[in-house]
Amino acid sequence: MDLIARMNRHFQESAQLKMTLAQVLAAPIAMAAERMVQCLLAEGKILVCGNGGSAADAQHFSAELLNRFEVERPPLAAIALTTDASTLTSIANDYQFDKVFSKQVHALGQRGDILLAISTSGQSPNILEAVRAAHERDMVVVALTGKGGGKLAELLTGDDVHLSVEAQNTARIQEVHILVLHCLCDAIDCILVGADE
């Protein structure tokens, strides 16, 4: 087995997918960033959820907003719904795992807030429940998906924004997801405090 060739192939596939999707995703990323800035300027907050690697991405994005990305600015209101082990296990134990995010959205979400829902498949039942809960709370949903968006894409309405990575390989989708999240952070900072070109 030629591991060097294999590693090179991973890099090439990842780079090619990113370049292919740049034109497709640039406009919806800009739209999502504008929605997020409108929310934050109105003293709203961004709730973020995902499972597995997407849970880590939710925490990453929340941390970049709460602390800073690449420029100094005031902290921005974001909550990763994936971080409170007591809440997650309590809901999963007393109800079902499908409710671990939606119950938090019902409790914490307000009209005008945003739910950033991350799912590589668009099929995760607890993410679908969170989106339904967000709509019940009159929140905008930004969906970050892959594989066509699955059932999650079917739930999106009105002002919602769908950032769909059109690929089938989960690793490649997740690699683009982190780039999209960094693009969102950069765009938010650019709108709020300006940025060097």
Protein Blocks (a to p, Z undefined) as FASTA:
>chain_A
ZZklmmmmmmmmmmmmmmmmmmmmmmmmmmmmmmmmmmmmnopacddddehjlmmmmmmm
mmmmmmomkbccdddddddfklmmmlmmmmmmmmcmklmmmmmmmmmpcghiacddddfk
lpafklmmmmmmmmmnopacddddeehlpmmlmmpghjbccdddddfblklmmmmmmmmm
mmmmmmmmmmmnopaZZ
